[in-house]
């Protein structure tokens, strides 16, 4: 509850700007009312504009991506349809069967021991005629779709037919077996071959992807293959236009995460490296912000419905907000100048408003120096003017009170002088005790004489004026005198042991520190079950501190009594202790020790019921 109260108090002081000068408070208020709202408005506007720009970019990229994915699906569908044409064109099927029969006859007519000759190593009229017929059909297929790079036909023995004027791939012979395997289990359906880098005899290196389909005759017997290579230039042009607008990168991935196409050709025809952002781009479509190659980027992805290929675009956020940041820089300095002018005007207005108040404060400082004759010149009837009137009246009242207080003081000093004159001189008490001692000695009463002498020493030590500090030896002697008197009162019931204090006998110690502790032990600690109460005073040096320990074997204290005593010792001086309460003497000693030696010095108390008590006095040596 106390912590909550402290927090509420601190919050209240913060809200009321406690501790600030008036002009500072006004400046803070002006800043809160002018500069902070402008800054917040600018920040919110900038943030909303960024969010709007990001949303619009996502919508645009999503729309364009969806369109491109649909075109890609249609493009592959057209290639697949192109690959079905040989199944419906009798001329192409007849020519392929003619090629198959021709090479069957060639194989049967060869000598088994002879080395097989490569296809078309020797051009015969029959083979030339077959090639011309099939290449004429290929020319027809190449012209059906503009984006098609090349069409290849193979008979069932792997003999390839293609148009020389369009160029041809140099890896036909090595790729044939792979294509044949790809369509073995397709049952007439096309097989899509992922993007690969090829070398053309006329165009050098390029990237293509292919559709491969097995060709069947009317009896549904395989008579060859058709391979349609796709031209990547159409897709590349479309992607380049998109990347130019977004200033980002585009990736097209197949179902196995093999890169069908990417705008930088960094991963094309290879598996896409695994990454957190790539794993997150799953599902039909979506967008998110992620770290792409160390750059915070907006990632937008769309999955094709037919091929289940993913098109992923990454747009760096700094590119996305580049124009916004440029405009922000252009508007920053005018806004900064405007805010500076507003702040200057606020400061000028604040000082103008508080000028009269500062004048009044300066007069108060003059009054603090004791010059009560000054007055505030009231010229206006506003709050400051009324405050000035009250200030003048206060000064007049203070002057009246001072004069009255001087008169009261004079009368008090006169009364104190009268009381002082009526007091008994302390030397009269010493002389009287000395007379009693001498009378006791004259009557041979040594015990009374000794008691009177000890009492006189105690009285002289206690009320001696002008001596706040004494030597440790004197303080111990005072304790011994006190215990002698107690043993006169209670013969043989107390035994005081003072251990050697070595080089600290001349140490200057605050007077009347040990005797009240010993008196407290005698008064509260005497155990009636024990015939003798022993009190032991020992000394220990720790660093720059001397620790004096007073230990007794009395009744000790319960935990509750010990807690109350410690609470009393640590209570603030302003909190008055209850009268007739145990530990008042110890508290007075503790307060005096802390006052003279510092808060780290003072008393420490420990006790156990039936085992006595131990009081430790900590004082500085230096």
HELIX and SHEET records of a PDB file:
HELIX    1   1 UNK A    2  UNK A   15  1                                  14    
HELIX    2   2 UNK A   22  UNK A   30  1                                   9    
HELIX    3   3 UNK A   31  UNK A   35  3                                   5    
HELIX    4   4 UNK A   36  UNK A   88  1                                  53    
HELIX    5   5 UNK A   90  UNK A  109  1                                  20    
HELIX    6   6 UNK A  125  UNK A  142  1                                  18    
HELIX    7   7 UNK A  164  UNK A  166  5                                   3    
HELIX    8   8 UNK A  172  UNK A  183  1                                  12    
HELIX    9   9 UNK A  233  UNK A  246  1                                  14    
HELIX   10  10 UNK A  276  UNK A  280  1                                   5    
HELIX   11  11 UNK A  317  UNK A  320  1                                   4    
HELIX   12  12 UNK A  322  UNK A  353  1                                  32    
HELIX   13  13 UNK A  355  UNK A  368  1                                  14    
HELIX   14  14 UNK A  383  UNK A  422  1                                  40    
HELIX   15  15 UNK A  426  UNK A  442  1                                  17    
HELIX   16  16 UNK A  446  UNK A  463  1                                  18    
HELIX   17  17 UNK A  472  UNK A  489  1                                  18    
HELIX   18  18 UNK A  502  UNK A  504  5                                   3    
HELIX   19  19 UNK A  514  UNK A  525  1                                  12    
HELIX   20  20 UNK A  559  UNK A  570  1                                  12    
HELIX   21  21 UNK A  584  UNK A  597  1                                  14    
SHEET    1   A 5 UNK A 160  UNK A 161  0                                        
SHEET    2   A 5 UNK A 148  UNK A 155 -1                                        
SHEET    3   A 5 UNK A 222  UNK A 230 -1                                        
SHEET    4   A 5 UNK A 204  UNK A 216 -1                                        
SHEET    5   A 5 UNK A 191  UNK A 200 -1                                        
SHEET    1   B 5 UNK A 259  UNK A 262  0                                        
SHEET    2   B 5 UNK A 249  UNK A 253 -1                                        
SHEET    3   B 5 UNK A 310  UNK A 316 -1                                        
SHEET    4   B 5 UNK A 295  UNK A 303 -1                                        
SHEET    5   B 5 UNK A 285  UNK A 292 -1                                        
SHEET    1   C 2 UNK A 469  UNK A 471  0                                        
SHEET    2   C 2 UNK A 508  UNK A 510 -1                                        
SHEET    1   D 5 UNK A 494  UNK A 498  0                                        
SHEET    2   D 5 UNK A 533  UNK A 542  1                                        
SHEET    3   D 5 UNK A 545  UNK A 552 -1                                        
SHEET    4   D 5 UNK A 613  UNK A 620 -1                                        
SHEET    5   D 5 UNK A 602  UNK A 607 -1                                        
END                                                                             
